[in-house]
Amino acid sequence: MHLSSIKEGYMGIKKRYSWNSEKNEFEEREKVNNTNNFDYVKYINEKIIKEESEREVDYRTEYIQYYITYLMPLIILIIVIAFGNMITSDWFIKKLIYLHTM
């Protein structure tokens, strides 16, 4: 058995063995290990936050991709049709003639 051997317990308790020179044998001592539990919880929280932020970025890129592929051409088509109708309308032609004669 190694001097620094550590056996995992449960509920955050680690069993450590230390050498007792008076008895000339290994002694088992229990120590509540709060730091490792805290680090593990902190690690899990950071991992969850990282996954959620990656998921949020994915939603944002999907939304932008949807906007570019579907909505932008539709908006451009509506503008072109509206501008084409405006140019060919009698009102627009009369305004152009009126402005030209001023």
C-alpha positions, -999 to +999 in steps of 0.1 A: +000+000+000+013+034-009+016+061+018-006+086+000-032+062-011-067+076-011-099+056-012-131+073-024-159+072+001-194+085-004-211+118+005-179+138+001-159+117+026-125+105+016-107+079+036-070+087+040-043+065+054-014+079+073+016+062+089+016+062+127+052+058+137+043+051+174+021+021+165+042+012+135+011+008+113-012+026+089-041+046+104-073+054+087-085+089+091-116+104+076-117+140+063-147+157+048-135+170+015-155+201+008-132+217-017-134+188-042-172+188-040-173+226-045-150+223-074-171+196-090-203+216-086-185+246-100-173+225-129-208+211-136-223+247-135-197+260-159-203+231-182-241+237-182-236+274-188-212+267-217-236+242-233-265+267-230-245+295-245-234+272-274-271+263-280-280+300-279-254+307-306-267+279-327-302+293-325-289+327-335-270+314-365-300+293-376-322+324-374-298+345-394-294+317-420-333+314-422-335+352-426-309+353-454-323+323-474-360+329-471-370+364-459-344+386-477-354+374-512-390+378-503-384+413-491-364+422-522-392+408-545-418+428-527-397+460-531-391+453-568-428+446-574-439+477-555-413+499-573-424+484-607-460+491-600-452+526-589-432+534-621-459+521-644-487+538-625-504+569-641-499+589-609-461+584-611-459+593-648-480+624-643-457+635-614-426+629-636-442+650-665-452+677-640-417+678-625-401+678-659-421+708-671-413+729-641 
